[in-house]
Amino acid sequence: QVQLMESGGGLVQPGGSLSLSCTATGSDFSIAAMGWYRQTPGKRRELVAAKTSSGATNYGDSLRDRVIIEYDHAKYTVYLRLNNLRVEDTAVYYCTADRTQTVGPIGYWGEGTQVPVSA
């Protein structure tokens, strides 16, 4: 079983930046990719960014130019830096992980962390 522990969410002003991190823990598991999705009320969950242990990276369209993802495979930890945030970026951000080398990891999900963007 895999558990994902997210940290770093919280209120941010428009134009501000925020860093999220997530670590995968458990016993007898093997993770090959980690990433982040987000969901706003009334909308489908969408990919924010993902990265595999081999270095392949994928960014969703909504935040493509305003986000940086880093993945430390040795620590099973993924980092997300969100820049120039807008009110419409307000969402629950979910950490994800997968056993396969996929740039759309969906095998395991964290509980989500709230990121409200508001003045």
Secondary structure, DSSP 4 states (H G I P E B T S, - for coil): -EEEEEE----B-TT--EEEEEEEEESS----EEEEEEE-TTS--EEEEEEETT--EEE-TTTGGGEEEEEETTTTEEEEEE-S--GGG-EEEEEEEESS--SS--SEE---EEE-B--
